[in-house]
């Protein structure tokens, strides 16, 4: 077995160990694992990403970057030509995001991530309520909210 094959196997084991109890892999965690693959295991970036994705697929771990890519097409469908989402469609999008993440996110964390995808892709919120404001949208993910990035780990039977 060559050094390269050995490094790939060790990195694969490292990724499996790092994501052992996680049903969801955030962008920051993915970046950290890829950095370790490049620095510690001396892999090419493409090799490290391929190994990470194959382990994620094998272990049924959801990757945030892939979920964001899927959500973009859903938001385009919900937003239409004007790229605007109402409160109900936004709530549906957040529920879909949480479903794609395997139900491992809190409701607030799913809303924050959908809002981030919307802002990165120039989507806007529709006005709603008696005063026709975007207050419902602006309240999502305010600073100081500890639940905004919370990830729940579901209990798995032994």
N, C-alpha and C positions, 0 to 999 in steps of 0.2 A: 504494500500500500504506500503510495507516495505521500509526501508532506502535504500536498494540496488536498488530497482526498481525506487525510487525517484532520486537517484544519476544518474542512467542510463538515465532517461528522461531529467534531467537537463543538462547532458553532451551532449545529442543529440541536445537539443535546443541551447546549447553553440556552437556546431560545425556548426549548421545551420546558426546561427548569424555570426559566424566568416567567413564563406564562402559564405555569402549572395550575394555579387556582383562579385564573382570570378568564372570564368569558369574553372580554372586550379589551382591545389594545388601542390606547389613545395614540395620537400623533407624537406626543412627547416620548412615550414609552417605545414606540416604534423607532423614533430617531435615536434614542439611547442605545437600543439593541443593534441598530445598523452601525452606529459609531463604534461599538464594541467589536462587531464583526470585522470592520475595516482595520481598527487599531490593534486589537488583541490577536485576532486570528489571521490577519494579513490577507483578507479576501478583497476581491474587487467589489465595488458598490453594487453592481448588477448581480453578482453571485450572492452577496449577503442578502439583498432584497428577495432574490428567488428562494433562498433557503428559508427566510422568515415567512414568506407567503406560503411555501409548501407546508411548513410546520403549522401555520395558522389554519390552513385548509384541512390538514390531517387531524388536528385537535379540535376542530370546529370553533375556532377563536375568531371573533369578528374584529376587523381592522377598521379604525375610524376613517382613514383616507378612502377606502373603498366604499364605505357607507355614504360619505359625503358625495362621492361621484354618482352614486345611485340616486341620492336625494335631489341632485341638480335636475335630473329629468323629471322627477315628480313635481318639483317646484315649478318647472317650466310648464307642465301640464296644468297645475293649479292656478298659476299666475296669469296665463294667457299672454296676449300680445303686449299688454301694458306692464307685465311683470309685477303685478300687485296681488297680495294675498290678504284676504279678510281673516277675521278672528277664527271663524270655524274651520276654514281651510288650513290655517296655521296650526290649529290644534290637531287636525287630522295628520298633517305632515309630521308633527312632533310624535304622535302615536306611531306612525309608520317608522320613524327614525328609531324609536325605542324598540319596536319589533325587529327591525333589521339588526339592532345591537343585541338581540337575544333577550330583551327585557332586563338587561343588567344596569340600565341607567335609571335615575330618578326622573320623575316627570319634569322637574325644573331643569335638570341637566340636559334632557332631550330638547327642551325648548331653547335653551342657550345655544346648543349646537346647531339647531335649525336656523336660529337668528344669525349665527355666524356665517353659515352657508349662504343665507340670503344676502347679507351685507357684502360678502366677498364676490357675489355675482350680480350685483346691482338690482336686487329685488326690493320692493317697497311694501309697506303695510298699508292696508286700506283704513280709512277712518271708520270708526264704529261708535256706537253708544248714543246717548241723548245729545251730547255736546259735539258729536262728530270729531273725536280726537283720536290720536294714536297712542294714548296713554297706556292702553293694554300692551302695546308692543314695547314702549319705552321702559316699562317696569321689568321686563324680562332681563335677568342677569345683572342686576344692579350690584355695585361693589358692596362688599361686606356680607354677601349672602353665602353662607358656608355650603348650602346644598347645591349651589350652581354647578359645581364640578363633581359632585358625589357620584360614585359608581357603586352599585350594589352587587354583591356576589351572592347569587342564589344558592340556597342549600341544596346539595345534591345527595341523594341517598347513597349510602355506603355499600 
